[in-house]
């Protein structure tokens, strides 16, 4: 195995398996052919053809679109189609900074292939001159990635909450982190990917933060989403990512980005050029993967 294998896990996408999702004439997602046929039964809401899935033209404002699609999704949920239902609304829009054309239940986002957003924070400690990283073990009850290893704090980005406020909320809820310590987090950029997962097509942008934590702080699971936290030397973390698939697929990507930025991975590593090009140039864009 290699770190490139972890990056490839974020770039599994075959365009011909999907139809464009059109909302107000704009392509905002991708629907696989089987789900498109499922949606064709709701022809007052979706206009399904062999080439596309379009929201009905008479649904001409965000509230009407949201309500109509919600009725469809609730019906499909009753049929067991969305087992990871969260009760959280995510925006569907042309970009993160554009007004949503509608909102949908979080668990359904991958089935529509619309953009999803999240916030991930790398918490690290320097002990005796060596970088260590706090790693969370996800609860086995999580609908995605149960039992996988993750950042010390990570969460989806719901509608109606700023990225910073969401990070502060997640720091308190997931890791019991005091607000004054959480506010030391520094934004360090984004990673993005488009990849096929069991739950559907994940087309995500993750807002990433780093925070250097004091040795005296120990994160505490508080909301049931994390079972335990571990503090490991960063070289051990990278070895675990390189040799196993224990880390959640996107958490591994975020940590590899951290390792590049902090000089943990060095130019002598035979994968270094491929890794840095993959992260910086966009290995995970729809135009580059098949």
N, C-alpha and C positions, 0 to 999 in steps of 0.2 A: 504494500500500500504506500501511498504518498500523499503529500499535501495537495497535489494536483487532483487526486481522486476526490478530495473534499470540495475543491472548487468545481469539479465536473458535476458534483451532486447538485450544484446550484445552476446548472446550465443544460437541463434535459427538456427539450422542447421541440416538437415536430409540428410546424405551422399547419400542414395540410390536415391535421386531425381536428381542426377547429374552424368555426365560422365567426366572422366579425360580429360583435355586439354593437348595434347602432342605437344611440340615444340622441334625439334631436338632430339627426343627421351626422353625428360624430361617432367615430369608432372609439369606444371606451373600454372594450374588453374582448374576450374570446370565449366562445362556448363550444364545448366538444359536441360531436354530432349526436351522441346518445342523449345528452341533456337537452339539446335543441329539439329533438323529437318529443321529449317529455313536455317542454314548454309549448309545443304546438297545440296541445290540448286546451290551452288558455288563450284562444285566438282573439279575445277582447282586449288582451293586454300585450301579447307578443305576436308579431307578424313574422312567421318562420318560413323561410324559403331554403332552397338548396344552397344558396350562397351567403345567407346572413340571417341573423336574428335581430329584429328591430322592435323597439318599444313602439306601441301604437301612437300614431300622430296626434290623436285627440287628447293624449296625456301630455298636456302642454305646460305644466308648471311643476316645480319640485314636490310640492305637497301631494298633488294628484298622482304623480309617478310613484312616489314612496308608498302611498296607500294602496294603489293597484298592485304593485309588485309584492307588497307585504301580504296581501290576500293569497296570492299564488304561493308564496313561500310557506305560509302557514299551512296551506293545504298539502303541500309536498312534505312538510315536516310531519304532519299527521300520518303520512305514509312511510315514515322512517328514513327519509332521504337525508336529513341533516342531523346526525346524532350528536354533533358537538355544539348544539345551539347555545349561545352565550347571553342573549338578551342585550347585546351591545350593537349600536348602529354605527356603520362605517360609511364615509362619503363616497359617492361615485362622481368623479369630476375629471376635467381635462388635465388638471395638474393639482399638486398639493395646495397651491395658492389660489386656485379658482373656486368659485362658488359651486357647491355640489348641485348636480342636476337631479339627484335623488339620494336617499340613504337606504342601505340594506343591512340586514342582520349579518354580523361578523362572520358567522359560520358559512354563509353562502357566498362570500366574496370569491373564493377559489373556483366555485362552479361557474361564475360569470367571467372569471379571468380579468377582473378589474384591478386597478392598482390598489395595493394595500400598503400601509405604513406602520412602522414600529419604532420603538426607542430601545436601545441597548446600551448598557453601561459596563465598561471594564473597570472593576475595582482591583487595584493592585497595592501591594505592600513591599517596601524594601527592607529586608531583614539581613543584617550582616553583609550589606552591599549587594545582595542578590534579589532580583525582582521575583515576587511571588504573586499569584493571582487567586482571588476568591472565585470559586466555581460553585454554582448552585445545581442541585440534583432535582429535577422537576418531579412533581407529584405523579404517581401512577394514575391518578384520577384526571390528569390533564387530557383534553380531547386530542391535542396534537403533541407529538413527541413525549409521551408518558415515560418517565424514568430516565430521560436523556439528560445529559449535562448541558449547562447553559451559563450565561453571564450571571454575575451577582444580582443584577437587576435587568429585567427585560419585559417588555409588554407591547401589545398592540396600541395603535394610535386611533382612538375613537373620535367621532365628530364632536365639535363643540368644546375642545380642550386644547390648549397650546401644547407644543412639544415639551417645553420646559415644565409647565404645570403637570403634565402627564408623568414626566420623569420624577418630579418631586413626590407625586402620589405613589408611584410604583416603589420608590426608595423606602417610603414608610411602610407600605402594605406588604411588600415582598421580603424586605430584609431588615425591617425594624431600624432603619437608619435615621438618626436624628437630623432634623432639617438643616441645622448649621453645617453638618458634615456633607449632606447631600448637595448643598449649594456650592460646594467646592468643585463639583463636576465641571469639566471643560468640554465643549463641543469639539469634535475632531473630524467631522465630515460624515459622509454617507457611504453605504455600499448598497448595490441594487442587484437584482437577479430576476430571471424568469425561468421557472422550472416546474416540471410535472411531479406532483406528489399524490399520495393516496387521496387527499382531500380535494384535489383538483389542481388547477394551474395557479401557481403562486407567482405573482408579478409584484414584487415588493421593493420598497425603498426603506432602509433602516437608518435612522438618525443615531449616530454613535457618539458616546461620551466616554472620557477617561476620568477617573478620580483616584488620586493617591490617598490611601487610607492609613491611619496610624495603626501600629501594632496592637494597640490597646482595644481597637474596635473589632468585634466579632458579630457578623450578621446573624439575625435570628429569624427563622421562618415565622410569619405572623398571620398569613391569610390562607394557608392550606395549599398554595400553589407550588411551594418548594418543600421538599422533605428534609433536606440537609444542605449544609454549606461546607466546603473544603478549601483549605488554603494550601496550594501546591506551588513549588518552584516553577517558573514560567517554562523552563526547558522540559519539565515533566508534563506540563499541559500540552506543549507542542508535540511531544512524543506520543501522548495519548491520542491526539488528533491525527497524527501521521499513521499510527499503527492500528487504530480501531475506529468504529463509527459510533462511539459512546456519546459524542457531542451531538446535539441537535444540529441539523444541517446548516442553518443560518448562523448559529452561535459559533460554529467552527470558522465560517467565513469572517465573522467579526474579529475573532481572535487572531486569525492569520493576518488580517489588516493591522491589528495592534502589533504583532510581532515584526512586521515590516517597518512600521513607523517608529518603534522603539529600538530598532537595531538588534532584535533577538535573532532574526533571520539575517544572514549576511551574504554579500555577493559571492562568496566561495561555495555557498550551498548550490548544488547542481540544479535545483528547481527555481533558484532566485529570480532569474529573468522571466521565466514563464509565470511565476506567481505575481510579480510586480506588474507585468503587462496585463495579466488577467484582471487584477483589481483596478488598475489605473485606466486601462484602455477600454475595458468593457466586455470581457469575455461573456458576460451574462445578458447582453442586449438581444432583443428579438431578432435583430438583423444578423447576428453572428452565430447563433446556435441552431442545431437541427436535432 
